[in-house]
Amino acid sequence: HHDLINNFVFISIGVPSRTNIAEYKTYNSQIAHLAEKINKKHGTKDWKPIYLIKHGVTREDLFTYYHLADACLVTALDDGMNLVAKEYVICADSKKGMLVLSKFTGAAKDLKDAMLINPFDIEGSANAVYEALTMKETEKEERNEKMKAILQDNTIYKWARDFIRNSLS
């Protein structure tokens, strides 16, 4: 989408973990190489489309990123609650932000008003991100307010209670 050139930045906050495992080192190296390749191909002298943050950030800074972000992309292939998705919904400006969420996350069960994606479908995922970025403010606000209400009702305590009940039955 050429209209996003110079108007869009993808920020990935990837706190390194398991750095002593060779596969993780290789994977992180591949990510850095791909980001560099994309930035060289699509970036300009004054703009680069991808920024990788490869260190921890404070909770306050993380929540600030969430609040300022026009979208949050969660592409987990198998995940439990997925607190990133839920934290984003709580922190996001309801009129501005939109969650793009893998349907394979536990959070997708509750957050049906997010842009649900199959992360194996690259084109579909890219289209969902574009739709999230260009969605009308009123639709974003409506979706976000529904998700925030669900999160207020479905606390971690309710999730834990339901998880234990389901495990025992």
LUMTORKOL-980810 format. One line per field, with one value per residue (C-alpha): residue number from 1; z, y, x. Coordinates in Angstrom, 3 decimals, padded with zeros to 6 digits. Example, Ala and Ser with C-alpha at 12.3 -4.5 7.8 and 13.67 -1.06 7.14 Angstrom:
// residues 2
n: (1,2) $
pz: (007.800,007.140) $
py: (-004.500,-001.060) $
px: (012.300,013.670) $
This chain:
// residues 169
n: (1,2,3,4,5,6,7,8,9,10,11,12,13,14,15,16,17,18,19,20,21,22,23,24,25,26,27,28,29,30,31,32,33,34,35,36,37,38,39,40,41,42,43,44,45,46,47,48,49,50,51,52,53,54,55,56,57,58,59,60,61,62,63,64,65,66,67,68,69,70,71,72,73,74,75,76,77,78,79,80,81,82,83,84,85,86,87,88,89,90,91,92,93,94,95,96,97,98,99,100,101,102,103,104,105,106,107,108,109,110,111,112,113,114,115,116,117,118,119,120,121,122,123,124,125,126,127,128,129,130,131,132,133,134,135,136,137,138,139,140,141,142,143,144,145,146,147,148,149,150,151,152,153,154,155,156,157,158,159,160,161,162,163,164,165,166,167,168,169) $
pz: (000.000,-001.351,000.673,003.818,002.631,005.032,007.031,008.761,011.039,012.285,015.749,017.093,020.784,021.010,024.370,023.819,025.697,025.634,024.028,024.858,022.484,018.955,017.227,019.005,018.027,014.416,014.449,015.930,013.388,010.555,011.875,012.037,008.541,007.071,008.740,007.362,003.886,003.969,005.237,002.413,-000.237,000.896,003.140,002.159,003.345,006.041,006.807,007.531,007.829,010.526,013.913,016.079,019.811,021.065,024.765,027.591,028.125,031.326,031.806,031.636,028.292,026.983,027.915,026.252,023.039,023.250,023.781,020.867,018.431,015.615,015.623,017.520,015.612,017.606,015.409,017.937,016.490,019.783,022.918,026.179,027.438,025.507,027.833,025.112,023.253,026.407,027.657,024.266,024.274,027.770,026.941,023.389,022.493,021.582,018.650,017.249,018.004,016.615,017.584,014.801,016.511,015.562,015.789,017.387,020.632,023.711,023.687,020.318,022.112,024.100,021.719,018.722,017.792,016.991,013.412,013.630,011.292,010.341,010.598,008.005,005.493,004.852,002.335,004.467,007.518,005.610,004.396,007.968,009.173,006.374,007.225,010.910,010.007,007.689,009.641,010.527,014.014,014.956,014.098,016.039,019.059,018.926,018.628,021.322,023.814,023.380,023.952,027.009,028.522,027.964,029.620,032.642,033.071,032.278,034.815,035.442,038.492,036.426,033.813,036.500,038.138,034.797,033.814,037.046,036.778,033.202,034.139,036.926,034.876) $
py: (000.000,002.958,005.381,004.117,005.038,007.682,007.368,004.039,002.495,-001.081,-001.270,-004.710,-004.971,-008.344,-008.953,-011.629,-014.862,-018.245,-016.625,-019.671,-021.838,-021.963,-021.996,-018.795,-017.086,-018.139,-016.978,-013.570,-013.180,-013.971,-011.379,-008.693,-009.560,-009.475,-006.133,-004.675,-006.010,-004.533,-001.187,-001.027,-001.961,000.189,002.851,006.297,008.561,010.005,007.032,003.356,001.170,-001.240,-000.599,-003.510,-002.951,-005.874,-005.077,-004.871,-001.746,-000.584,-001.338,002.396,002.675,-000.440,000.944,004.241,002.381,000.613,003.897,005.610,002.688,002.764,-001.041,-003.974,-007.144,-010.403,-013.392,-016.205,-019.668,-021.279,-019.262,-019.197,-015.945,-013.676,-010.753,-008.581,-008.475,-007.714,-005.091,-003.396,-003.208,-001.687,000.861,001.779,004.995,003.560,005.941,005.316,001.837,-001.531,-005.025,-007.454,-010.839,-014.400,-016.629,-019.232,-017.257,-017.835,-014.118,-014.493,-016.362,-013.221,-010.486,-011.262,-007.576,-007.528,-008.038,-011.841,-013.331,-016.607,-015.718,-018.400,-016.300,-013.552,-011.590,-011.809,-010.675,-007.742,-006.733,-006.898,-004.614,-002.150,-002.293,-001.703,001.339,002.827,001.893,004.721,006.140,005.338,001.651,001.439,003.031,000.700,-002.416,-001.292,-000.398,-003.866,-005.515,-003.350,-004.312,-008.007,-007.640,-005.923,-008.913,-011.626,-010.948,-013.126,-014.505,-015.622,-017.120,-019.071,-020.303,-021.453,-023.069,-025.077,-026.062,-027.252,-029.152,-031.006,-032.019) $
px: (000.000,001.923,-000.195,001.566,005.067,006.420,003.166,003.672,006.265,006.225,007.778,008.577,009.345,011.039,012.640,015.285,014.734,016.429,019.465,021.576,019.506,020.950,017.544,016.530,019.799,019.261,015.630,016.531,019.317,016.875,014.413,017.118,018.352,014.827,014.028,017.259,016.461,012.932,014.233,016.796,014.242,011.309,012.827,013.991,016.765,014.487,012.227,012.527,009.432,010.676,012.227,013.291,013.551,015.618,015.690,013.219,011.159,009.530,005.837,005.147,006.939,005.204,001.803,002.736,003.607,000.236,-001.596,000.117,-000.104,-002.629,-002.641,-001.202,-000.367,-000.377,000.498,000.933,000.375,-000.662,-001.162,-003.090,-004.593,-002.256,-001.807,-000.226,-003.550,-005.506,-003.050,-003.185,-006.989,-007.004,-004.259,-005.249,-006.999,-010.415,-010.873,-007.399,-006.080,-007.143,-006.066,-005.116,-005.162,-004.317,-007.357,-005.062,-004.698,-006.795,-007.610,-009.392,-012.182,-013.021,-011.874,-014.071,-014.244,-010.528,-009.417,-009.043,-006.451,-004.857,-001.145,-000.321,-002.310,000.229,-001.832,-004.970,-003.013,-001.503,-004.961,-006.290,-003.490,-004.293,-007.999,-007.188,-005.095,-007.729,-010.868,-013.231,-012.806,-016.414,-016.006,-012.734,-014.344,-017.347,-015.167,-012.732,-015.439,-016.988,-013.603,-012.863,-016.239,-015.487,-012.094,-013.655,-015.992,-013.421,-010.702,-007.669,-009.452,-012.441,-010.111,-008.191,-011.405,-012.844,-009.528,-009.410,-013.088,-012.625,-009.480,-011.279,-014.293) $
